[in-house]
Structure formats: C-alpha cells, structure tokens
Amino acid sequence: MSNMPRCRILLITRSVLTEGGFYEALSEALGGVGDVDLEVIYLESYEVNEVSRQLKAVRRPDIALLSLMGDHPELLNYLRNWLRETPIVFTLSTGLETIMLTKVRNYELGGFLINSVSTYNDTIKTTNYFDPKTLSHVLHEASKALSDPISHYVKDWALLIDYWRNWRKENIVNMIRLVLRNYCGIAVPAPEPPIELGDYWIEDYEGGYVYYSADELLKQRDLKSPLIVLMAYSGQSYDKAKKVITHIMKRRVDTISLLSNYGYTLRGGLRSCLIMLMWGGILDLQWFRFVRNREDEGVLLKFNVPVMNRWSCTAGT
C-alpha cells in the first residue's frame, strides 16, 4: 500500500508564525488526519535566488496558500512558473498583481477579479496594495452574481482571506478545515464562519485583554510616562498607523513615536538607550503581530513594560 499523502498543502508566507498558537492551530485542524502533507515556508526575503533555494527543499504541492506583502515582479514571475503545475493556488494577503496567481484548476480567478478589486479600492491611486477586508467584500459580492463552480471558488477565496486577516487560533483552524473539506476531499469537521474581530482593536499582552479603541486603552490602562509607539514604515502600514499615533498624541503629550522596520530598530543602539529610560509601555502599530524575523521574536517583551499591539489595519477611536 502506498504511503503517499492524499493531499499536499504548502503555505508560503513572509510572516514568522510563532505567536498566537499558529502551529497548535494547524495540529488541531489536522486532528488525526494522517494522509495530508501540510508544510509552511517562511520567506526570509523576496529575493528570487533565496526563494528558489528554499523551495528546492519541498515537493510541489497540490494546493498552495500565498501570503505575500505587496508586489515583487521578479518573484511573481518565478512563483508563477514554479506553481504552474499546482492546480489550486489561493492568495491571502497580497498586492494587486499578486492576486493574478489565484487559480482553481482551469479557472484563473485572479485575472477574472482584478478589475473589480481596482474599482473598489480607494487607495489604488497611491499604491498597488489592496486592503484584505476590501478584497474580501468584493469577492463575497461577486460570488453572488456568478454561477457554480466559479461562485463556490470565489466565496471560498473570500472566506480564506477572512480567516487569515482576523488572526486568532479558531480562525486558522477553520481556514485549514475549509481547504481539507473542499479541496482535499477529507471529512474533517465542517469549518465554522470566520470570527470577525472588527476594524480596530488593541490587545494587551498582559492577560490578553482587548481594547476596542485607543480612547478605551488610554482610559482604562494606567500607563506610566512616557508611552513609546512603534510605527512600521512599510508602505501599506504607515498611513494607517499614522492615524492611530496622531490620535494618541493629541491625548497624551508624553507619547514618543518611533519608526521601526519591525524588530530591526530595537536590535540596534536604540534598544540600549530605551532600556535606560523609565517609560510606561509600548504600543506596537506594526503591520502584523507575527511579522518578524526569527531573531526578533519576543524582543518587545524583553523591555519589562506593558506591551500592546494594534491588530487591525484601520485607525479609529
């Protein structure tokens, strides 16, 4: 009897998924399913030669899930060729050109929808990055006007994005279950609907308490002075984080704003300077809680002060 898996799933991501119970979620989703090969690759860079080196170590999948930040033409051309024989490819968090990689068997879903996405996206004038929530809305609406099987595939695409952008363990479990049931033909428990976390919320690492606005955070959390705020400078993050920090700075004059490329800023001399200060807390406005290089894991917690994280992309009060 062959020991070959019935289905090979490959998640390619720029995110280091070590926080929030990601691998525990994968284990729960598989829950005794022994004939699925599910592999996760963290792209250490978007340089084609480096990506090629990493992909040489894996077998070509039946299903690929891609979570890439923005558009990188050379990399996209390489991935398009590498995934040419992969029948199913879903993009989860991407740029407008990247969604062209999305396909289910003979249906090129990305090309079918890119014009619709452009008309809905208010930021298309300044960037080629779309907001995942906007894309999800477009896909859900488009699926209603389509006939099966395309309607079914488009709705599943929207759901996968909803699971991914609303990061929490239950959503990742259900994301994998959707793929297993609908595209691997494996009888795992039916996925629950995505848990929508809202447009704006901040989680306090101490105890996991969630604040649903900056005002609620400032009112309920007794933060000493000064309050350090980290702003990511990657394109899709900066403008949205800027709205949050502007709101906070109007309410707390002791706020110090720092631009940071994820953990890199804190690994240099700035970290030594900050450790010597008596400061009250960190509000991490970087794009994704788990977008870090491996050496950055847990770096914020080492400052021994309360750390909050803005998990959403949309500023609000």
QUIJO-V746032 format. One record per pair of residues at least 24 apart in sequence whose ideal C-beta (glycine too) atoms are under 6 Angstrom apart, sorted by the first residue. I is the first residue (numbers start at 1). J is the second residue. Records with the same first field share a line. If there is no record, write none. Layout:
BEGIN
I: J, J
END
This chain:
BEGIN
5: 35, 36, 37
6: 35
7: 36, 62, 184
8: 37, 61, 62
9: 38, 63
10: 39, 61, 64
11: 40, 65
12: 41, 66
13: 67
14: 43, 69
15: 288, 290, 291
16: 42, 290, 292, 294
17: 290
18: 297
19: 289, 290
21: 169
25: 169, 172, 173
28: 173
29: 173, 176, 177
33: 186
46: 72, 75
48: 74, 75, 78
61: 86
63: 88, 183
64: 89
65: 90, 92
66: 91
67: 92, 93
68: 94, 98
70: 95, 129
71: 95, 97, 98, 128
88: 183
90: 157, 160
92: 161, 164
93: 132
95: 128, 129
96: 128, 130
104: 153
107: 150
127: 235
129: 236
132: 161, 165
136: 161, 162
156: 182
162: 194
163: 194
166: 194, 195, 196, 197
170: 195
171: 195
199: 312, 314, 316
200: 312, 314, 316
201: 311, 312
202: 308, 310
203: 309
204: 308
205: 307
206: 306
213: 317
214: 247, 248, 317
215: 317
218: 251
223: 280, 281
224: 280
225: 254, 280
226: 254, 256, 279
227: 252, 255, 280, 281
228: 256, 279, 282
229: 257, 283
230: 258, 260, 284, 286
231: 259, 285
232: 286, 287
233: 259
234: 287
237: 287
240: 313, 315
241: 285
243: 315
244: 285, 315
247: 317
262: 286, 292, 296
263: 292, 296, 299
266: 299
281: 305, 306
282: 307
283: 308
284: 309
285: 310
END
